[in-house]
Amino acid sequence: MHPRTSGGNTNRYISLLIVLMLLLTACSKANTTSSGKTSQLVIAMSASNIPLPDTSPTEGFEGWRFVGFQLYDGLTKWNLKQGDKPADVGPGLAESWEVSKEDPTIWTFHLRQGVTFHDGTPFNADAVIYQLDRVKKQDSPQYNAQAAAGIITYLKYIDSYKKVDDATIQIKTKEPYSFLLYDLAFIVFPSPQSVKKSGADYANHPVGTGPFQFVSLKQGQEMIMEKNDKYWGGAPKVDQIVLRPVPDSSARLAALQSGQVNWAEIPPPESVHQLKSAGFQVLLNDYPHIWPYVLNVKEGPWADKRVRQAANYAMDRDGLSQSLLNGVAKPASQVLYPGHAWYNDKAVKYTYDPEKAKKLLAEAGYPNGFQTTFIVPTSGSGNMWPLPMNEFIQKNLKAVGIDVKIDAIEWQTLLTQIRKGFPDAKTGAYNISLAPVAPSTFERFFATSSFLPNGSNYGQYSNPKLDDLLGKARQSFTESERDAYLKEAGGLLADDSPWLYVVYDLNLRVLSPNVKGFVQPQSWFADLTTIHLE
């Protein structure tokens, strides 16, 4: 077993110290009720820091979950109020739209009327154009490279845009592009007046149109948001959201049990039964989220499909899911989970078969195996319990001859590094949890056109057949036709294995007994507006 790194232990100690500080300094526990006091939903995040609250929040998709989609809105918005099917997008700051029949690259969006930013200024077409220039037009005075970089894959197919009138804008795509509505959910809008006023310091004074508005931020400690009583979608029921970064799962558990938080992301899996017995709400659901290894398929052993398949057969997913993870995850053999529209039930199933793995390695010219390095996170957005999980997989791969050195680094550091690609051929994989929430997911992670810096195809995987399928899906405006192409793409990716597909996690989170009204969606994101405290 590869020893845990000093960085991982440091994060653990820091997390425990954070919880101790909360226990010593908190004025009251997170159990405020309807007694007239301010009701606070206090969330222990898995991130190691507070997400930067600009329009492209940091800390991965956890930044979008708890900050981006709480402070801001896009023209479209995820519907997160049902848990029996995968979430889809619907009207947001645009209440309707149409695609030109004569030219399907032209989309017209009709903006919601009467919406104001948290600073009282109006949301209108000028605000839309201002933000699109801020992330798309590099010669505009408000262009922000950091905000643009965080959503570059969602801007990829936008060719041009213009104001038609105060309540209408038009967007032209580079080709007929049916995925646009999903991409637009991630292009969210700040108050132009606030951006101009705060300048480079805007992220410390964020102003959007979302259901919650910014109150205060203490980096590394907490962020407070309060409900937007004028929210166009209806005012939230809870008065305040308090976010606290607690990257260690045991520390999150301690904070929950002590009453310092009333919402904890992914506590230790062995605590689930104990928490249920104590009356806590243990929430699980299928959702588009996978814990894979993104492989370096450009060079080295992983460029050979047989090696990639061998590693997929070498992993004991059932043992990992049941023994280590206590049933809060399911084995994965492709990008999406069974029951999803893009899951391919005819694709290869990677059962635990070490002998087949050894045979494939020998065929590929590695009868004695090889050495490789996996870069993995110590904690962070959706990564569950990365160090023990990686050590489990490390043993599996070692048994068939793949000798993995684990290089564990802090989550935000990993995000920065992966966007630069693989440092060398010896680095075989990045372990990074990913949320394939939209049809553009396959394009984003696997298309040849999405090589860095134009997308998130970190391993530089390229397959002309896949590119053709994705091109057809992009231009399919009929849902059933689009889904058929994406299902075929999912099967191809299962066979070609540019990733090691490990597990689908079940979105484990635990709420205190008095937290009511939350719907656990089949989505990475979460609607916090329905929550109230008793």
C-alpha angles and dihedrals in degrees: 000000000000110000119244114260124250088242090060092050091047091054090050093052092046090051093051090048090052091054091047090052090051091051092051101041108031111113094210140000122263093259102098111155142184091295092111096271123120108276112226129193102204113197127197103209124200091228120105093226141020110276111252102253099224120119090275101046121204128232095068122266090335084071090056093044098054104021116015098051093038098053098032145037133208129210085266127035137202115252102225102164097099130062103189098080138023113285119257134193127257139161117330123155085344109065094192143359143180138204118228112253090208095049116017091195090073118083124182118203124197110209125225111256126229096025117142133190118243089263091059097253117131125260109226143137092290089059090051093051091045093057095042088054089047092059103024111031110068095191094054116108092236096048110137115194094195094051090047095048092056093059102029094125091054092052094048100099099037108108102174143339138197144182114252095180137326091288101035136063133177127215124194119201126208091244136354099301121183095181094068096103091059093048092050092060087071096049098083129179132241126192107272089212091055093048090051092046097047099035113177089000093060095113088064091054105035119178123186139146096254131127092265130044131211120264108163145337131207106181112232092012118054149325124211125204127178130208119273103230090193096052111146091224094052129282117284117251097227118071101218142013116210117193121200124182110228109163096179114082094211089053091052089051092050092049091051096047092047092052096243090121130024097201124049126184116221105339117191110301093230089062096062098093092044092050093049091050090051092055100257119142109248108196126198133165141156112260139157100279130116136185104216142149113246104217131218097237095165096080143355128036094324091064086077114083091212091060091050092049091046091056090048090054092046096064122095097215094168091054091047093047098045108026102036101023098037094227098305092119138042130219115267129210100165141016099278130043128248111280095032117119091241096047112112110215092188094058125106115285114217104218122180102276114149093174092056088047091054091048092052091048091052091049089052091053099262105106089150095040125233143248124256141162127236118199108213137174124249091216138323147112110006095334092122108197100343102175099053090038092052091047089053092052090043089061092048093052093043089057091063096041103269104126108201124195110203116220105190117195138167115281101244089045089054091050090052092047098046090055086063092054128232115335095217145340091272090065102083105176150003117221106216128149113235135196113214092194100147137044088248088066094092090048092048097050106027113024119109088229089060097067111133129312093022097054145341101285089127096169094050093237113177129185121162092205091055091047089053093050091049091049090055092047092050091056096043110103092179110088096216092050092047092049092050091057092046092049089053089048090052091054093049091051091049090056097041092045105203084166133041101239107214116160143336107227119217098228096255114202131153127215130193115253093254095057105101139177101033119138115209099220131201087250141088089237128072137214107223095176095086095056123108132170125232 
